[in-house]
């Protein structure tokens, strides 16, 4: 009976680590262990599994995974002349488009100070996070 309980606890902890990574993204094993109260070895093992799963998903979706050099997703479309061309090319939603615009003009517009732009970026980031959490 003890072995079953140990396995189920480990299973619960493993799921906890995977859920954390899925929600917050990659982090260091030390951080996982401390945040979740799991062993560093379990955190390392689950992080490795999660990374492999992410690679498989990227490959299955034919998404470019950068090797550290300039990746194809950073290349500008040939006909892009304005910021809106890039927003359309990347099929950005309203929130991401506003973040992109405010970041691009940050501190350069006479009608918008750096503080206003920063607050606008935060507003739209919060809206996007809320939208994603509801999916």
N, C-alpha and C positions, 0 to 999 in steps of 0.2 A: 504494500500500500504506500509506503514512503516514497518509492521510486516514482509512482504515478504523480504524487503531489509535487515532487521536485521537477518532473518534466513539465507539468502544467504551469508551475511558477516560471520556469525558464521560457516556456512558450509565451506566457503573458508578457514577460520582460522583453522578449524578442519582438513581439508585436508592438510594444510600446516604443522601442527604438525605431522600428520601421515607420510607424505613424509619425513620430517626431521628425524624422528625416523627410518624409513625404510632405509634411506641413511647412517646415522651416528651411529645408534644403541642407546641403552638406555642411558639416561642422567637424571639429576634431573629436577623436574618441574620448579624450579627457573631459571635454565639455559634455558630451553625451552621458558619460558615466556620472559626472557630478550632477547634471540637471535631472537625470532620471533615476538615480540611485541604483545603477547597474554596474557590473564589473567592467573594467577597462577592456578586458579580453572579449567579453560579449559585445561591447560597443564597437570594438575594432572589427570583429567578425561580421556583425550586422551592417556596418558601414561598407565593408568590402562587398557584401552581397547586394546592398542597395546601389552601389556604384555600377556593378555589373548589370543589374536590372535596368538602370538608367541608360547604359550604353546599348542594351538590347532594344529598349523602347526607341531610342534615337535612330538606331539602324533600321528598325521596322518601319519607322515613319519617314525614312530617308532624309533625316535632318542632319545637316552638316555638324560634325563635332570638331571643334577647333583643336589643332595640335599645338597651339601657341603662336603660330604665325597668322597672317591675315587670312581669315576665313571668308568663304564666298558670301556669307550673309552680311559682311561689311562692305561689299562692293556696291557702288552706286549704280542705279539703273542709267543706261546711256542717255535717255531722254529727260532725265530729271533736271529741272532748272530752278525749281522753288521747293521750299520745305514741304508744301502740300503734296508735291510729286512723291516725295519719300514716304510721307504718311500714307498716301494711297497705295504705293508700291508694297509697303509692309502690312497693308490691310489693318491699320491701327484702329481701335475703337475710339470713342470720343474722349474717354479719360486719358488714355495713353497719348493720343494726339495732342491734347492740351498740355500734358507733362512735357512732351517733346518740344512743343512750341515755346513754352515758358523757359525751359532749360536752354534752348538755342539762343533766345534773345536775352538771357539773364544779364541784367545790369546795363543793357544797351538801348533800351527803349525810353524815350522821353516821358511817356505816359505811365511807366511802370518801374518802380524802384526795385532794387535787389530784394528788399524785404517783402514787397508785394509779390514778386515773382516766386520767392521761396514759399510764401504762404499759399500761393496758388498751386504750386507743385505739391505741397503737402495735402491740400484739399483734394486734388485729383488722385493722388496716391491712396489716400484713405478711401475714396469712393471706389477705386479699382479693387482694393483689398476687400472691401465689403461685398462687392459684386462677386469676386472669386470665392469668398467664403460661403456664399449662398448657392453655389453650383453643386 
